[in-house]
């Protein structure tokens, strides 16, 4: 099939690609996750952050100084991705890396005061996006959605195995 075939050039009347018909929920979940990342990216841009960097900062705010290897494992990301993120955050003055006094081969990562000052903005961005995302849903619907997504997350964490190292939110956790 070429790019000039009618099926490739005509606007789709289906809400999803034909190949995704056996995975309607999975396709919708991927679409929603993409839109959520775009929307969060717009909010983070105002803070000088890229999507994903706020999750790293959240981890550092919660844990304090942590070994880079433990940070990589807790985020469930590729080491090269975390290294690049840390380089950018360090250049902006948001994190500091230093040798671990307990093991000079290891590197400790911590948020700087400037990095800590981002917290209120990140919290605001997440709160704002939460309200925008769940607009029109009653409190009971919001709770049910969180419960169902938790179940889906558990299923996917089992599938992902060791790659699912990042800590999920506590089931039913309300902030």
Steps between C-alpha positions, in 0.01 A plus 500: 500500500646837404435850634289568192251222564151632587509340845819698580395836361129518580408650836419226746139464604608261775611642835795259499716319244356174370796310645400618849148352483603217731636749752243775526575581865876475449487738204283746692732479801802577279314794343398642839853456639641688199252785542571516874875523435445781246277692740746457787785602271329832434465565871858396578640720225398804706716361784798427277453122518441226245249215548646236728737737677229589749470132594873489571475816707204354692711197586786722620264720704357192670826307550764765549850410379493165321753298304467549127473122452207486746336796327528321165344187648220683680402692186508188283682682221802422286824615670595716200162675514542578871857619443386740227215627718739555790745686277225740389368547853853555631572761229184684610615488862211278617706198610848436629704183455787412732703195601334285766715526815413137583616376157702745291417297186131581543339835421247672725231716342302762689273793427657841550317791664415622151366153418296499821348833395339321201287286726205737536488553123513127429229431758288772342553357153392153614197639686397710201536210258310270735206739506510548123531125440213406728267792424142383489560187707323470833712415806374140494593468131847641574550245777379216276729612218796506740405153626468356150825658382668353808383153396620560143832621640535186713441282194756693297754502786477122511557491123791745520675308780827662609451791262209615719739614774343844542272519800133541415270716709354321800167338413221738586749764612348841531718805543 
